Amino acid sequence: MRPVVIVYNALTLILVVVALILLWRLKSRGIFWAAGFLGAALAGFTIVGAFLSPIDAFGKSQLLCWAVFVHSPVFLVGVVTIARRKNHKTLAVISAVFSISIVMIGLYAFLIEPHWLEISRVTIQSGKLEQPIRVAVIADLQTDHPGEYEKRVFELVAAENPDLILLAGDYLHISDESDYIAAKAALQVVLSSAELEAPLGVYAVRGNTDWGDWADIFAGISVIPFDAISSYDLGPLVLTGLSLQDSGDADLYVSGQNKFHIVLGHKPDFSLGEIHADLLLAGHTHGGQVRLPFIGPLIMVSRVPRSWAAGITQLAPGQHLIVSRGVGMERRNAPRLRFLCRPELVIIDLVPSE
């Protein structure tokens, strides 16, 4: 745990204790409003403290998670105890409901949804196709301890019998070099045991969490990496892969093809450029990783519109963008949770127009 997180937690918990002592010393008559005021003051402190802390946006999100899922329930449990002692049953019930709800949401967001993998299926028709083609898109494994979960992902891919497998970057997310080397070896074991194969091939692009010689991850495995923008004629379609830099270029130009044309990049920003293709594929956004009803993703790490952060978007007649929510999640100092944004494996069925 980083020093700034320790200091933040200590200060916040001290404030919680002080707030509860003040509540205890109050006369019964204004305890309801006092509890609300102290709760709002505590929330204000945690928000301001998180945003003033000298860490990046993901670190700030981690501090806010501590405040929401740890400090708030502690405060509310204290309010329940005090309210019951002073015969404020309504306040006790409200505080108990809020406390239980926060804890349940936290357990779900941290322990259940991050590994509740969904297979998202999309069907796209095109007059450029003469035969059905199944494409599997795996984006953002983004793990620091490859293991059973990642192994299950590739088992599910194999069970779909895809004609083409596309890997959209961000395979590992680690800051320490020795840890990275160990995790890379573990991921190679997972990939080797998965026996990744597809009639039209397996292709990979680089993500922004992938280190130096990132393609070494696929050493000895039948995966073709894209180090720079280039195209392959695969027979029934043409695949263009983008470098990491190209995928983030909102002014990128990609020329058209006579055959059905797929463009694969890590970031979806390239879709804002002049891309002459039928299907654009990307990851990177994780769908926001945390989404709220009527609001959508809380964090957008892309210049595309918020509505493009996940799923399929029709950019023009006959042209679609699909952005995967990804398999993994942010690591390092980010909170490791997902909420209303399940990880996904994308299966695309390309079929000839009737």
Buried (B, 14 or more C-beta within 10 A) or exposed (E): EEEBBEEBBEEBBEBBEEBBEEBEEBEEEEBBEBBEBBBEEBBEBBBEBBEEBEBEEBBBBBBBBBBBBBBBBBBBBBBBBBBBEBEBEEBBEBBBEBBBEBBEBBEBBBEEBBBEBEEBEBEBEBEBBEEEBBBBBBBBBBBBBBEEBBBBBBEBBBEBEBBBBBBBBBBBBBEEEEEBEBBBEBBBEBBEEBEBEBEBBBBBBBBBBBBEEBBEBBEEBEBBBBEEBEBBEBEBBBBBBBBBBBBBBBEBEBEEBEBBBBBBBBBBBBBBBEBEBBBBBBBBBBBBBBBEEEEBBEBBBBEBEBEBBBBBBEBEEBBBBBBBBBBBBBBBBBBBBBBBBBBBBBBBBBBBEE
